Amino acid sequence: MAFAFLLSAFPLTFVETQYFASPLMIFDFRLKVFYTVAQRLSFTKAAAELFITQPAVTKHIKELEHQLNVQLFMRNGNSIVLTTAGKILTQYAEKIFQTYTELETELAQLNNMEAGTLHIGASTTVAQTILPKLLALFKKTYPAVHFTFTQANTDVITQQVLAEKIDIAIVEGAAHYPQIAYAPFAKDEIVLVTKANNQLSKKAEITPKQLLNIPLVLREAGSGTLDVIFNALAHIGINPKDLQIEIQLESSIAIKQYLLYSETATFLSIQSVVSELKYNELTIIDIKGLDIFRTFQFIQLQGKNTKLIELFKRFCLTNYNLK
């Protein structure tokens, strides 16, 4: 009855009507408008994202403020900022969105439907080299499953899993948290590479001591790849502080571009340099006595093991080696 009154009191646009016609029809569109403005801190951007007019956004915010008897945004020059009440509402809106997503997924699974919403994450190397193909195949196989995808370094992805913003992720790195369940996904090797046909590339193998004289391009702090590299070097007596680090960059793609225009070397996943090795753009330098292997891992919160998460994990394991 209250919901019917809400709809009659505030006539809806076509887009809003479509929104309420979704499985989550009990969700107030006004809260969705607020949350979008809060994320973008722009009425104009929120209107474009929601496919409604800017006056409609303003109207919804004013009505929500009137309904709650609080001010949600304040003008700060040409921009807007959240008030204390706005920040509180943002936190609860996130929880409400998550709860309704979980509800929709569980109801679909009660009917043995392979449907619902899954929040997927991956550390940078995995996201750039392995997951694009798997995500495309997964969507093609299970079109009723909607998913979001987040890419960041291992530390950031892990924190988002802990914060329940990501349901399942694949990461590199050796850090372990008791709140997180870890499961192996795939093996990987990290190799030292440099631009083909430079002075460094003429050295097919070097000693660990020679590595100390080579300018390096490495991943940023917080990278799982960097953690694995430093741990492996420590085992052969090399202190990371003694390395000649020329620059640190946030992705394998950026590092490879830097290599092509410098006399540096880097440690990268063999997965990320397959094409460059094939076309003789990069070459591998072996380090005597050093082999760096690691396991990409699935991570998820302990006890959070839905059918949809298991479906995605099984799919990845089954399809990873398919060409």
Buried (B, 14 or more C-beta within 10 A) or exposed (E): EEEEEEBEEBEBBEEBEEBBEEEBEEBBBBBBBBBBBBBBBBBEBBBBBBEBEBEBBBBBBEBBBEEEEBEBBEEEEEEBEBBEBBEEBBEEBBEBBBEBBBBBBEEBBEEEBBBBBBBBBBBBBBBBBBBEEBBEBBEEEBEEBBBEBBBBBBBBBBBBBBEBBBBBBBBBBEBEBEEBBBEEBBEBEBBBBBBBEBEBBEBEEBEBEEBEEBBBBBBBEBBBBBBBBBBBBEEEEBEEEEBEEBBBBBBBEBBBEBBEEBBBBBBBBBBBBEEBBEEEBBBBBEBEEBEBEBBBBBBBBEEBBBBBBEBBBEBBBEEBEEE
